[in-house]
Amino acid sequence: MKKLLVIALALFTLTGVAQERKKQRADRKGGPELRKQMTPNEIADLKVKKLTLTLDLTDDQQEKVHSVILNQVKENESLRKERKTVDGEKKEKPSKDDIVKMQNHRLDQQIEMKREMKTILTAEQYSKFENIKPRKHKKRARRGKKQDGKR
């Protein structure tokens, strides 16, 4: 009887923990939805403010960085709208050629962004800027490995 009670208690506990994880994952998905509601100008403002806090940008630098980021955000939004399907149409997966084209475009954007940031920022600020991005990618890679191991 005691064993049956312990087993039942363990099952109820595990079920509760599993449901909590589902809730946490659902909460994280709200970010992209909020971003879709934001205008390109608002997105650029937020990015510039984060960079200002990190790099201690001057007002002139803020304006230049804002225009660079705003152009990039507008371009990305137009590309996203092109790929978006019309209501009722089935969403097709991109072909290999489309994927390669998108990745090349993204990398070209990154190269252009680096060039423009190099002209805007001082040497010290640029070295900090260079150190910002790789750290985020490492975290993402680590997080992906952990999730793959759990599955």
VOKE-580469 format. One record per residue (C-alpha): residue number from 1; residue in three letters; chain; z, y, x. Coordinates in Angstrom, 3 decimals. Example, Ala and Ser with C-alpha at 12.3 -4.5 7.8 and 13.67 -1.06 7.14 Angstrom:
<gulos>
@resi: 1, resn: ALA, chain: A, Z: 7.800, Y: -4.500, X: 12.300;
@resi: 2, resn: SER, chain: A, Z: 7.140, Y: -1.060, X: 13.670;
</gulos>
This chain:
<gulos>
@resi: 1, resn: MET, chain: A, Z: 0.000, Y: 0.000, X: 0.000;
@resi: 2, resn: LYS, chain: A, Z: 0.876, Y: 2.389, X: 2.832;
@resi: 3, resn: LYS, chain: A, Z: -2.427, Y: 1.642, X: 4.588;
@resi: 4, resn: LEU, chain: A, Z: -4.346, Y: 2.405, X: 1.404;
@resi: 5, resn: LEU, chain: A, Z: -2.500, Y: 5.714, X: 1.011;
@resi: 6, resn: VAL, chain: A, Z: -3.188, Y: 6.677, X: 4.655;
@resi: 7, resn: ILE, chain: A, Z: -6.890, Y: 5.839, X: 4.311;
@resi: 8, resn: ALA, chain: A, Z: -7.196, Y: 7.863, X: 1.090;
@resi: 9, resn: LEU, chain: A, Z: -5.419, Y: 10.828, X: 2.683;
@resi: 10, resn: ALA, chain: A, Z: -7.725, Y: 10.677, X: 5.728;
@resi: 11, resn: LEU, chain: A, Z: -10.841, Y: 10.642, X: 3.523;
@resi: 12, resn: PHE, chain: A, Z: -9.717, Y: 13.662, X: 1.524;
@resi: 13, resn: THR, chain: A, Z: -8.882, Y: 15.568, X: 4.716;
@resi: 14, resn: LEU, chain: A, Z: -12.261, Y: 14.835, X: 6.320;
@resi: 15, resn: THR, chain: A, Z: -14.091, Y: 15.838, X: 3.159;
@resi: 16, resn: GLY, chain: A, Z: -12.300, Y: 19.198, X: 3.106;
@resi: 17, resn: VAL, chain: A, Z: -13.096, Y: 19.896, X: 6.756;
@resi: 18, resn: ALA, chain: A, Z: -16.775, Y: 19.048, X: 6.272;
@resi: 19, resn: GLN, chain: A, Z: -17.050, Y: 21.449, X: 3.344;
@resi: 20, resn: GLU, chain: A, Z: -15.492, Y: 24.275, X: 5.377;
@resi: 21, resn: ARG, chain: A, Z: -18.176, Y: 23.886, X: 8.055;
@resi: 22, resn: LYS, chain: A, Z: -20.911, Y: 24.138, X: 5.432;
@resi: 23, resn: LYS, chain: A, Z: -19.418, Y: 27.410, X: 4.193;
@resi: 24, resn: GLN, chain: A, Z: -19.344, Y: 28.863, X: 7.705;
@resi: 25, resn: ARG, chain: A, Z: -22.997, Y: 28.017, X: 8.282;
@resi: 26, resn: ALA, chain: A, Z: -23.948, Y: 29.586, X: 4.958;
@resi: 27, resn: ASP, chain: A, Z: -22.123, Y: 32.798, X: 5.912;
@resi: 28, resn: ARG, chain: A, Z: -24.128, Y: 33.121, X: 9.138;
@resi: 29, resn: LYS, chain: A, Z: -27.408, Y: 33.044, X: 7.246;
@resi: 30, resn: GLY, chain: A, Z: -26.626, Y: 36.405, X: 5.620;
@resi: 31, resn: GLY, chain: A, Z: -27.603, Y: 38.294, X: 8.799;
@resi: 32, resn: PRO, chain: A, Z: -31.372, Y: 37.893, X: 8.565;
@resi: 33, resn: GLU, chain: A, Z: -31.276, Y: 38.783, X: 4.865;
@resi: 34, resn: LEU, chain: A, Z: -29.466, Y: 42.035, X: 5.623;
@resi: 35, resn: ARG, chain: A, Z: -31.946, Y: 42.814, X: 8.378;
@resi: 36, resn: LYS, chain: A, Z: -34.855, Y: 42.420, X: 5.956;
@resi: 37, resn: GLN, chain: A, Z: -33.325, Y: 45.156, X: 3.794;
@resi: 38, resn: MET, chain: A, Z: -33.053, Y: 47.563, X: 6.734;
@resi: 39, resn: THR, chain: A, Z: -35.812, Y: 50.014, X: 7.592;
@resi: 40, resn: PRO, chain: A, Z: -37.377, Y: 49.943, X: 11.071;
@resi: 41, resn: ASN, chain: A, Z: -35.718, Y: 53.283, X: 11.824;
@resi: 42, resn: GLU, chain: A, Z: -32.263, Y: 51.888, X: 10.980;
@resi: 43, resn: ILE, chain: A, Z: -32.837, Y: 48.839, X: 13.169;
@resi: 44, resn: ALA, chain: A, Z: -33.975, Y: 51.041, X: 16.062;
@resi: 45, resn: ASP, chain: A, Z: -30.941, Y: 53.325, X: 15.597;
@resi: 46, resn: LEU, chain: A, Z: -28.567, Y: 50.376, X: 15.824;
@resi: 47, resn: LYS, chain: A, Z: -30.240, Y: 48.958, X: 18.914;
@resi: 48, resn: VAL, chain: A, Z: -30.221, Y: 52.339, X: 20.649;
@resi: 49, resn: LYS, chain: A, Z: -26.541, Y: 52.852, X: 19.876;
@resi: 50, resn: LYS, chain: A, Z: -25.690, Y: 49.433, X: 21.320;
@resi: 51, resn: LEU, chain: A, Z: -27.694, Y: 50.224, X: 24.444;
@resi: 52, resn: THR, chain: A, Z: -26.036, Y: 53.644, X: 24.682;
@resi: 53, resn: LEU, chain: A, Z: -22.615, Y: 52.028, X: 24.654;
@resi: 54, resn: THR, chain: A, Z: -23.638, Y: 49.477, X: 27.258;
@resi: 55, resn: LEU, chain: A, Z: -25.742, Y: 51.645, X: 29.561;
@resi: 56, resn: ASP, chain: A, Z: -24.230, Y: 55.101, X: 28.943;
@resi: 57, resn: LEU, chain: A, Z: -27.575, Y: 56.688, X: 28.058;
@resi: 58, resn: THR, chain: A, Z: -28.151, Y: 60.438, X: 28.011;
@resi: 59, resn: ASP, chain: A, Z: -29.510, Y: 62.155, X: 24.896;
@resi: 60, resn: ASP, chain: A, Z: -32.990, Y: 62.389, X: 26.401;
@resi: 61, resn: GLN, chain: A, Z: -32.919, Y: 58.700, X: 27.320;
@resi: 62, resn: GLN, chain: A, Z: -31.722, Y: 57.819, X: 23.818;
@resi: 63, resn: GLU, chain: A, Z: -34.715, Y: 59.579, X: 22.252;
@resi: 64, resn: LYS, chain: A, Z: -37.194, Y: 57.853, X: 24.568;
@resi: 65, resn: VAL, chain: A, Z: -35.613, Y: 54.411, X: 24.097;
@resi: 66, resn: HIS, chain: A, Z: -35.512, Y: 54.985, X: 20.326;
@resi: 67, resn: SER, chain: A, Z: -39.256, Y: 55.635, X: 20.210;
@resi: 68, resn: VAL, chain: A, Z: -39.981, Y: 52.529, X: 22.326;
@resi: 69, resn: ILE, chain: A, Z: -37.799, Y: 50.300, X: 20.163;
@resi: 70, resn: LEU, chain: A, Z: -39.070, Y: 51.846, X: 16.929;
@resi: 71, resn: ASN, chain: A, Z: -42.685, Y: 51.094, X: 17.900;
@resi: 72, resn: GLN, chain: A, Z: -41.750, Y: 47.523, X: 18.748;
@resi: 73, resn: VAL, chain: A, Z: -39.834, Y: 47.003, X: 15.483;
@resi: 74, resn: LYS, chain: A, Z: -42.709, Y: 48.421, X: 13.402;
@resi: 75, resn: GLU, chain: A, Z: -45.214, Y: 46.190, X: 15.167;
@resi: 76, resn: ASN, chain: A, Z: -43.039, Y: 43.110, X: 14.646;
@resi: 77, resn: GLU, chain: A, Z: -42.596, Y: 43.961, X: 10.977;
@resi: 78, resn: SER, chain: A, Z: -46.347, Y: 44.300, X: 10.450;
@resi: 79, resn: LEU, chain: A, Z: -46.910, Y: 40.935, X: 12.152;
@resi: 80, resn: ARG, chain: A, Z: -44.234, Y: 39.374, X: 9.955;
@resi: 81, resn: LYS, chain: A, Z: -45.914, Y: 40.749, X: 6.837;
@resi: 82, resn: GLU, chain: A, Z: -49.242, Y: 39.276, X: 7.936;
@resi: 83, resn: ARG, chain: A, Z: -47.669, Y: 35.852, X: 8.272;
@resi: 84, resn: LYS, chain: A, Z: -45.749, Y: 36.096, X: 5.005;
@resi: 85, resn: THR, chain: A, Z: -47.253, Y: 34.025, X: 2.215;
@resi: 86, resn: VAL, chain: A, Z: -48.077, Y: 35.370, X: -1.194;
@resi: 87, resn: ASP, chain: A, Z: -45.945, Y: 34.116, X: -4.087;
@resi: 88, resn: GLY, chain: A, Z: -47.174, Y: 30.768, X: -5.270;
@resi: 89, resn: GLU, chain: A, Z: -48.980, Y: 29.881, X: -2.064;
@resi: 90, resn: LYS, chain: A, Z: -47.634, Y: 27.051, X: 0.008;
@resi: 91, resn: LYS, chain: A, Z: -46.440, Y: 28.152, X: 3.411;
@resi: 92, resn: GLU, chain: A, Z: -48.488, Y: 26.505, X: 6.134;
@resi: 93, resn: LYS, chain: A, Z: -47.159, Y: 25.741, X: 9.579;
@resi: 94, resn: PRO, chain: A, Z: -48.914, Y: 27.663, X: 12.334;
@resi: 95, resn: SER, chain: A, Z: -51.394, Y: 25.736, X: 14.456;
@resi: 96, resn: LYS, chain: A, Z: -50.907, Y: 25.246, X: 18.200;
@resi: 97, resn: ASP, chain: A, Z: -53.335, Y: 28.080, X: 18.879;
@resi: 98, resn: ASP, chain: A, Z: -51.374, Y: 30.395, X: 16.570;
@resi: 99, resn: ILE, chain: A, Z: -48.108, Y: 29.459, X: 18.262;
@resi: 100, resn: VAL, chain: A, Z: -49.553, Y: 30.098, X: 21.713;
@resi: 101, resn: LYS, chain: A, Z: -50.978, Y: 33.412, X: 20.521;
@resi: 102, resn: MET, chain: A, Z: -47.607, Y: 34.471, X: 19.039;
@resi: 103, resn: GLN, chain: A, Z: -45.720, Y: 33.490, X: 22.199;
@resi: 104, resn: ASN, chain: A, Z: -48.207, Y: 35.353, X: 24.392;
@resi: 105, resn: HIS, chain: A, Z: -47.872, Y: 38.427, X: 22.197;
@resi: 106, resn: ARG, chain: A, Z: -44.075, Y: 38.237, X: 22.341;
@resi: 107, resn: LEU, chain: A, Z: -44.115, Y: 37.913, X: 26.135;
@resi: 108, resn: ASP, chain: A, Z: -46.581, Y: 40.811, X: 26.420;
@resi: 109, resn: GLN, chain: A, Z: -44.184, Y: 42.888, X: 24.318;
@resi: 110, resn: GLN, chain: A, Z: -41.294, Y: 41.987, X: 26.614;
@resi: 111, resn: ILE, chain: A, Z: -43.289, Y: 42.898, X: 29.716;
@resi: 112, resn: GLU, chain: A, Z: -44.300, Y: 46.229, X: 28.197;
@resi: 113, resn: MET, chain: A, Z: -40.696, Y: 46.900, X: 27.137;
@resi: 114, resn: LYS, chain: A, Z: -39.470, Y: 46.249, X: 30.685;
@resi: 115, resn: ARG, chain: A, Z: -42.076, Y: 48.600, X: 32.155;
@resi: 116, resn: GLU, chain: A, Z: -41.204, Y: 51.380, X: 29.747;
@resi: 117, resn: MET, chain: A, Z: -37.457, Y: 50.890, X: 30.199;
@resi: 118, resn: LYS, chain: A, Z: -37.889, Y: 50.997, X: 33.967;
@resi: 119, resn: THR, chain: A, Z: -39.449, Y: 54.465, X: 33.686;
@resi: 120, resn: ILE, chain: A, Z: -36.730, Y: 55.712, X: 31.307;
@resi: 121, resn: LEU, chain: A, Z: -33.568, Y: 54.285, X: 32.878;
@resi: 122, resn: THR, chain: A, Z: -31.958, Y: 54.947, X: 36.234;
@resi: 123, resn: ALA, chain: A, Z: -31.818, Y: 52.117, X: 38.787;
@resi: 124, resn: GLU, chain: A, Z: -28.182, Y: 51.330, X: 37.943;
@resi: 125, resn: GLN, chain: A, Z: -28.831, Y: 51.383, X: 34.188;
@resi: 126, resn: TYR, chain: A, Z: -31.915, Y: 49.212, X: 34.586;
@resi: 127, resn: SER, chain: A, Z: -29.987, Y: 46.575, X: 36.540;
@resi: 128, resn: LYS, chain: A, Z: -27.404, Y: 46.490, X: 33.718;
@resi: 129, resn: PHE, chain: A, Z: -30.233, Y: 46.276, X: 31.180;
@resi: 130, resn: GLU, chain: A, Z: -31.715, Y: 43.313, X: 33.069;
@resi: 131, resn: ASN, chain: A, Z: -28.354, Y: 41.530, X: 32.981;
@resi: 132, resn: ILE, chain: A, Z: -27.911, Y: 41.970, X: 29.223;
@resi: 133, resn: LYS, chain: A, Z: -30.722, Y: 39.723, X: 27.985;
@resi: 134, resn: PRO, chain: A, Z: -30.359, Y: 36.604, X: 30.152;
@resi: 135, resn: ARG, chain: A, Z: -26.723, Y: 36.256, X: 29.168;
@resi: 136, resn: LYS, chain: A, Z: -27.641, Y: 36.093, X: 25.475;
@resi: 137, resn: HIS, chain: A, Z: -30.291, Y: 33.462, X: 26.115;
@resi: 138, resn: LYS, chain: A, Z: -27.819, Y: 31.344, X: 28.072;
@resi: 139, resn: LYS, chain: A, Z: -25.371, Y: 31.477, X: 25.180;
@resi: 140, resn: ARG, chain: A, Z: -28.087, Y: 30.471, X: 22.742;
@resi: 141, resn: ALA, chain: A, Z: -29.164, Y: 27.601, X: 24.978;
@resi: 142, resn: ARG, chain: A, Z: -25.596, Y: 26.374, X: 25.323;
@resi: 143, resn: ARG, chain: A, Z: -25.013, Y: 26.626, X: 21.601;
@resi: 144, resn: GLY, chain: A, Z: -28.216, Y: 24.685, X: 20.900;
@resi: 145, resn: LYS, chain: A, Z: -27.184, Y: 21.897, X: 23.266;
@resi: 146, resn: LYS, chain: A, Z: -23.782, Y: 21.607, X: 21.599;
@resi: 147, resn: GLN, chain: A, Z: -25.336, Y: 21.374, X: 18.154;
@resi: 148, resn: ASP, chain: A, Z: -27.881, Y: 18.804, X: 19.314;
@resi: 149, resn: GLY, chain: A, Z: -25.089, Y: 16.675, X: 20.751;
@resi: 150, resn: LYS, chain: A, Z: -23.177, Y: 16.715, X: 17.445;
@resi: 151, resn: ARG, chain: A, Z: -26.121, Y: 15.530, X: 15.419;
</gulos>
